[in-house]
Amino acid sequence: MTTLIVIILYLCLLLGLGFFSSRLFRGTSKDYFVASHSIGPFLLLMSVFGTTMTAFALVGSTGKSFERGIGTYGLMASISGLVHAGIFFLIGIRLWAFGKKYGYITQIQFFRSRFESDGLGYLLFPILVLLVVPYLLIGIIGAGKTIEPVTAGAFTEIFTNPTAPQWLGGIPPWLTGLVVSLVVLTYVFMGGSRGAAYANTFQTIVFMVMGVVAFVYIINGLGGMEQAGKVPARITEKGIIVQDYQFDKTTKELVKNEKPKPIGRVTDSNTVDLSNKQPHLARTPIQVEFKKKNPKTGVISSFERELGIPFITFISYFFIPLSVGMFPHLFQHWLTAKSAKAFRLTVIAHPLCIMVVWVPCVLVGVWASGVLPPGIPPPAVLSAMLNLLVGDPVLTGLLTAGVLAAIMSSLDSQFLCLGTIFTNDIVIHRAGKNKYSDKQVILIARVFIVVIVALTYVLAMWAKNANVFDLAIWCFSGFSALFPVVFAALYWKRATKEGAFASIIAALISWLYFFHLSGYGGELVIGPGIIPAAICFAVAAIAMVLVSLLTKPPTEETLQKFFPSAKKL
Amino acid sequence: MKKRVIWFLFLLLFIVHQDFWWWDDAFLVFDFLPIGLAFHAGFSIVCAILGWAAIKYAWPHDLERFAEENNDEENAI
């Protein structure tokens, strides 16, 4: 109950910040959508970083390293540090410059202008919505899965039908999702992009600090750094996977098992000698079979899992972080920047912020392999570790608030961006600039945001058992498949309207094809381990180049607008 | 020339990122940090240094001036 009170206090604090930022709102649509281009370096860094880190970063990374080991960091985090920073430098600053110069608020406005096509906007709008919605679902599903375990036992007479029996009395995911959606809706509704930037900054600081605090407490719970290194699951001479330790809840200490506890066995591996190896500490792929006990029926069953990361998969994951170049919500954050110089801190500090958040999460996931049952749902690993090792309700509440902060700092930007593109690219674009007053424009955006929040909530409840990490990868794959469009628009004079259409359609068809093959959101690799994002990207890039070369180049006027002479640009 | 060096370093980092040399090594640095993870944490720090170098030696001053001079917002969309 104490944990829940702490979380509620945090949410109230956030609402207070929403009211504060709404007082700074200047009442214009430009302020609502892009904060009147007034955001400085620190707020930009925090809002961009907070937006790119969601449940995926905290809950998803811990769960994925619990499943696959330390390769999770190289797979997603360190490559993102390189690619994201490169994109902020090469794409972000350039788009900001055109946005500032020509008054763009959304990506679609830029593309319509660059490719001299209205139709391109109508094609792109539903695709962007289609891809942002799974990203929103990740947040709401992640929040629900985090809160239920840490509030278990608080309301045993009210919430009698938990997701797992040990979480009896915990706040159910549907209620958490509802509260989180309403809180985010409230401060986005009131403060627009300025409110989102302030809330993001506050929440990013909260989740980074709380992440470090959680890490320290988990290390203490495991008996110190050196001891923690020994905890991950181990393979015996006979190929049995065992846990050597368990956490004694009475003495609150990690104790060595008298006999190693078997939890699974290696079924396939190319490595000759696996004896006494801790598979989560390396990246060599091995097939394992784990035992899982159904908590409701008590029946023990087996399931297969691949530990480690295939080398080809590791390389092809390079294409995933390219997605930030096409995130519409990130475009909107870039446009809030006061000047190009505001990007400097983001370019330098973004990889470091990723490191601060991801290294502890990946380590916690690896250590969890030695103390948690292997059948635990991956998104529940972080909260299960907090519950097991920290115990203190106030601290658990604060740490859970940190996880919620990471989730909500992405949700707000995504909700706002959908409202922004609908209002500007559909409603105003069709009706004309002068049909609605500034107040009416803001009202339209707010109404659409309410509709999107409601729709997302319903979808999240429908897809409540989806794997947060896999769903995120599908969302990122779609955006990275669209990356050739933005890159060509900015750096290739010969890129044409027809090329852009072909590239977007090729990206969409290839993405839908692989999404269907995956069973709508499951993990999928092609051939020796190539991820679909790499293939979708290649198909879209080829379509862009071939069709552009076969069609009429853009007009001279457009080229001068977007490729001014070297002297001027 | 400086921009080319930055591009070269970017591509070099992409290759270094694959670190197949520690693929199968579970050695613990300071007894708690797996070497594969320690390497990639260090890689993140090098990315930040590359970002600093890009800003210092390849900053798009012309683009910055272009954006700041006489905004055409009213005529644009």
Interface residues (C-beta under 8 A of the other chain):
Chain A: I70 G71 Y73 G74 A77 S78 I79 G81 L82 A85 G86 F89 I93 R94 W96 A97 F98 K100 K101 Y102 G103 Y104 Q109 S113 M225 E226 A228 G229 T271 K277 Q278 L281 A282 R283 T284 F311 F314 I315 F318 S339 A340 K341 R344 V347 I348 A349 H350 P351 L352 I354 M355 V359 V362 L363 V366 K433 P564 A566 K567 K568 L569
Chain B: F10 L13 F14 H17 Q18 D19 F20 W23 D24 D25 A26 L28 F30 D31 F32 L33 P34 G36 L37 H40 A41 F43 S44 I45 C47 A48 L50 G51 W52 A54 I55 P60 D62 L63 E64 F66 A67 E68 N71 D72 E73 E74 N75 A76 I77
